[in-house]
Amino acid sequence: MIDELITAFVLGLIGGVIPGPVLTAIFTEILQSSLLRSFRIIFMAMFTETVVALTSLLLLASLNLSEAVFRGLSFVGAVILIWIAISIWKIRTIDTGKRVRFGFWKISAMILANGVLWTFWITICVPKAIFLGQELFLGSYIFLALVEIGWLVSTSGVALIFSRFRNLLSKPKAVPIVFKIFACTFVYFAIDMTYQSIKFFLNQ
């Protein structure tokens, strides 16, 4: 049982440092505003991911939905990422009015339409959570909570480290280049999500 609890925390730690749209959005907000402002995104993302986790748990336990449903979501997610990438590409200076606004609904849509995230929860985390639930009272929910805590710890740590380089990355000549890199990163994830989903459906 202790092994399962440790596994949950480690899964969260790893998930928090894997490059992805949320981490890129956090880095973008640090450069546009500050480390403190980036925690808005971190907590919004954590809330939405918790909704994904709980929904996945309930769906897997009751409806037994196929992976195809969640892979299909990736096509919507790819469009959202491209939309955000276009906004980021246009940024030339940090003190401009062209800041990308990462509101709750934008972050939520980006996460909820990420089929890979749903698949991660449904194929890896939720089965382990259900197993722990058979051994421990409320074990399923404890497992999910530990994953989220691990994610929060590692994501916050990476954001803190990145913020240390903010002055260097905020120089006038560096700003357009840095934000274009972020934009290309979003496009990469959009292409990757689409490719993985297409490959999944072709192999059916």
C-alpha positions as CSV (number, residue, x, y, z in Angstrom):
1,M,0.0,0.0,0.0
2,I,2.9,2.4,0.8
3,D,4.3,1.6,-2.6
4,E,1.1,2.7,-4.3
5,L,1.1,6.0,-2.4
6,I,4.7,6.7,-3.3
7,T,3.9,5.8,-7.0
8,A,1.1,8.3,-7.0
9,F,3.3,11.1,-5.8
10,V,6.1,10.2,-8.2
11,L,3.6,10.1,-11.1
12,G,2.6,13.7,-10.2
13,L,6.2,14.8,-9.9
14,I,7.1,13.5,-13.3
15,G,3.9,14.8,-14.9
16,G,4.7,18.3,-13.6
17,V,8.1,18.6,-15.4
18,I,7.1,17.0,-18.7
19,P,7.0,19.8,-21.3
20,G,3.5,20.5,-22.4
21,P,1.0,23.3,-23.2
22,V,0.4,24.1,-19.5
23,L,4.1,24.5,-18.7
24,T,4.6,26.6,-21.8
25,A,1.7,28.8,-20.7
26,I,3.3,29.2,-17.2
27,F,6.6,30.2,-18.7
28,T,4.9,32.7,-21.0
29,E,3.0,34.3,-18.1
30,I,6.3,34.5,-16.1
31,L,7.9,36.6,-18.9
32,Q,4.8,38.7,-19.5
33,S,4.1,39.4,-15.8
34,S,5.8,37.6,-12.9
35,L,6.2,34.4,-11.1
36,L,3.4,35.3,-8.7
37,R,1.0,35.8,-11.7
38,S,2.0,32.4,-13.1
39,F,0.6,30.7,-10.0
40,R,-2.9,31.7,-11.3
41,I,-2.3,29.4,-14.2
42,I,-0.8,26.7,-12.0
43,F,-3.8,26.6,-9.7
44,M,-6.3,26.9,-12.6
45,A,-4.6,24.0,-14.3
46,M,-4.5,22.0,-11.1
47,F,-8.3,22.6,-10.6
48,T,-9.1,21.5,-14.1
49,E,-6.8,18.5,-14.0
50,T,-8.5,17.4,-10.8
51,V,-11.8,17.6,-12.6
52,V,-10.3,15.4,-15.4
53,A,-9.0,13.0,-12.8
54,L,-12.3,12.6,-10.9
55,T,-14.3,12.5,-14.2
56,S,-12.0,9.8,-15.5
57,L,-12.4,7.8,-12.3
58,L,-16.2,8.0,-12.5
59,L,-16.3,7.2,-16.2
60,L,-14.0,4.3,-16.0
61,A,-15.9,2.9,-13.0
62,S,-19.3,3.3,-14.6
63,L,-19.4,3.9,-18.4
64,N,-16.2,2.1,-19.5
65,L,-15.7,4.6,-22.4
66,S,-13.2,3.7,-25.1
67,E,-9.9,5.4,-25.6
68,A,-11.2,6.6,-29.0
69,V,-13.5,9.1,-27.3
70,F,-10.6,10.8,-25.6
71,R,-8.3,10.6,-28.6
72,G,-10.9,12.4,-30.6
73,L,-10.7,15.3,-28.1
74,S,-7.1,15.8,-29.2
75,F,-8.3,17.2,-32.6
76,V,-10.1,20.0,-30.7
77,G,-7.1,20.5,-28.4
78,A,-4.9,20.9,-31.4
79,V,-7.0,23.8,-32.8
80,I,-7.0,25.5,-29.4
81,L,-3.2,25.2,-29.2
82,I,-2.8,26.7,-32.7
83,W,-5.1,29.6,-31.7
84,I,-2.9,30.4,-28.6
85,A,0.3,30.0,-30.7
86,I,-0.8,32.7,-33.1
87,S,-1.4,35.1,-30.2
88,I,2.0,34.4,-28.7
89,W,3.8,34.8,-32.1
90,K,2.6,38.4,-32.4
91,I,4.3,39.5,-29.1
92,R,7.3,41.8,-29.7
93,T,7.8,43.4,-26.3
94,I,6.7,42.6,-22.8
95,D,5.3,46.1,-22.1
96,T,2.9,45.9,-25.1
97,G,-0.8,45.6,-25.0
98,K,-0.6,42.4,-27.0
99,R,-0.2,40.2,-24.0
100,V,-1.7,36.7,-24.2
101,R,-4.5,36.5,-21.5
102,F,-4.6,33.1,-19.9
103,G,-8.0,33.1,-18.4
104,F,-9.7,30.2,-16.6
105,W,-11.8,29.2,-19.7
106,K,-8.8,29.3,-22.0
107,I,-6.7,27.1,-19.7
108,S,-9.6,24.8,-19.0
109,A,-10.4,24.3,-22.7
110,M,-6.7,23.6,-23.4
111,I,-6.6,20.9,-20.8
112,L,-10.0,19.4,-21.3
113,A,-9.4,19.0,-25.0
114,N,-6.1,17.3,-24.4
115,G,-6.9,13.7,-25.3
116,V,-3.4,12.5,-24.2
117,L,-4.1,13.8,-20.7
118,W,-7.4,11.9,-20.5
119,T,-5.6,8.8,-21.8
120,F,-2.9,9.2,-19.2
121,W,-5.5,9.3,-16.4
122,I,-7.7,6.6,-17.7
123,T,-4.9,4.1,-18.7
124,I,-2.4,4.7,-15.9
125,C,-3.5,6.7,-12.9
126,V,-7.2,5.7,-12.5
127,P,-6.6,1.9,-12.6
128,K,-3.9,2.3,-9.9
129,A,-6.3,4.5,-7.9
130,I,-9.1,1.9,-8.1
131,F,-6.7,-0.8,-7.0
132,L,-5.7,1.3,-3.9
133,G,-9.4,1.9,-3.3
134,Q,-9.8,-1.8,-2.8
135,E,-7.1,-1.8,-0.1
136,L,-7.8,1.5,1.7
137,F,-10.9,3.5,2.6
138,L,-11.1,6.4,0.1
139,G,-7.9,5.0,-1.4
140,S,-8.9,6.0,-4.9
141,Y,-9.3,9.6,-4.0
142,I,-6.1,9.6,-1.8
143,F,-4.2,8.3,-4.9
144,L,-5.5,11.1,-7.1
145,A,-4.8,13.7,-4.5
146,L,-1.2,12.6,-4.2
147,V,-0.7,12.7,-8.0
148,E,-2.0,16.3,-8.0
149,I,0.2,17.3,-5.0
150,G,3.2,15.8,-6.8
151,W,2.3,17.8,-9.9
152,L,1.9,21.0,-8.0
153,V,5.3,20.6,-6.3
154,S,7.3,19.9,-9.5
155,T,5.4,22.4,-11.6
156,S,5.9,25.2,-9.0
157,G,9.6,24.2,-8.7
158,V,10.2,24.4,-12.5
159,A,8.4,27.8,-12.6
160,L,10.6,29.1,-9.8
161,I,13.7,28.0,-11.6
162,F,12.6,29.5,-14.9
163,S,11.7,32.8,-13.2
164,R,15.4,33.1,-12.2
165,F,16.2,33.7,-15.8
166,R,13.4,36.2,-16.4
167,N,15.8,39.2,-16.6
168,L,17.9,37.6,-19.2
169,L,15.0,36.4,-21.3
170,S,13.2,39.8,-21.0
171,K,15.9,41.8,-22.9
172,P,14.4,43.6,-25.9
173,K,16.3,41.6,-28.5
174,A,15.4,38.3,-26.7
175,V,11.7,38.8,-26.3
176,P,10.5,38.2,-29.9
177,I,12.7,35.2,-30.2
178,V,11.6,33.7,-26.9
179,F,7.9,34.1,-27.6
180,K,8.3,32.7,-31.1
181,I,9.9,29.6,-29.5
182,F,6.9,29.4,-27.2
183,A,4.6,29.7,-30.1
184,C,6.4,27.0,-32.0
185,T,6.3,24.8,-28.9
186,F,2.5,25.1,-28.9
187,V,2.3,24.2,-32.6
188,Y,4.6,21.2,-31.9
189,F,2.2,19.9,-29.2
190,A,-0.8,20.5,-31.5
191,I,0.9,18.5,-34.3
192,D,2.0,15.8,-31.9
193,M,-1.5,15.5,-30.4
194,T,-3.0,15.3,-33.9
195,Y,-0.4,12.7,-35.1
196,Q,-0.9,10.5,-32.1
197,S,-4.7,10.5,-32.5
198,I,-4.5,9.8,-36.3
199,K,-2.1,7.0,-35.6
200,F,-4.4,5.6,-33.0
201,F,-7.4,5.6,-35.3
202,L,-5.4,4.1,-38.3
203,N,-4.3,1.2,-36.1
204,Q,-7.9,0.3,-35.1
